[in-house]
Amino acid sequence: MPDRTNTLLIGTSNAGKVRELRQLLHGWRLLTLADFPAVQPPAETGETFEDNAALKARYYAAHTGLWALADDSGLEVEALGGAPGVHSARYAGAGATDAENVAKLLAELQRTDDPERRGRFVCVIAIASPAGRTWLFRGACEGRIAHAPRGQGGFGYDPIFIPEGESRTFGELSAEEKQQRSHRARALAQARAFLLSLSDAAAR
Ligand code: IMP
């Protein structure tokens, strides 16, 4: 079990992820990187979502002595060979804004002439113990890419992602509607079940 107070560090500085993870992890005492201002983020040098999620969770657990949860996620677009993928946060360059990344994606996809515009959001959640053990959980959400941004909700690529079975983008859905089908909610449901099984085992 993380510890007797069920304390978990959320190892991300992305405000959109923190907001969604908080909503999905009710019942846990959550600390964030704002509680550890001296801890700088690690370089995300992995080539897969799994590599990056694990390296972040291990790093934050080692630097805080807490159980840590990290999220590595992104958008894979079929006509772009899976790009932007693990590079989603910096697709339009280091320090790019969400709007710049969205504009670059729409321009690249336009060039392919692909009428299907299929893509998927992927989220890998890693949980790390202070001793350095890690566990990984993956969730995905299939969909297609809109021709222009729509909606003010969410973050990142939400305004151009239409989940399967919907006509609205994630940006047009409420937070609750997004959580019902999102890649993050799917990965986190597995992570929550794992954490609860650890707590149960420790209580026995
Ligand atoms: P990283 O996991 O910190 O490398 O960055 C993930 C990037 O993928 C974010 O900065 C967003 O651009 C994008 N992303 C991940 N999850 C979502 C989501 O739920 N909605 C929209 N964009 C997302």
Boltz pocket constraint, residues with backbone or C-beta under 6 A from the ligand:
constraints:
  - pocket:
      binder: B
      contacts: [[A, 14], [A, 44], [A, 71], [A, 72], [A, 73], [A, 74], [A, 75], [A, 85], [A, 86], [A, 88], [A, 89], [A, 101], [A, 121], [A, 122], [A, 154], [A, 155], [A, 156], [A, 157], [A, 158], [A, 182], [A, 184]]
      max_distance: 6.0
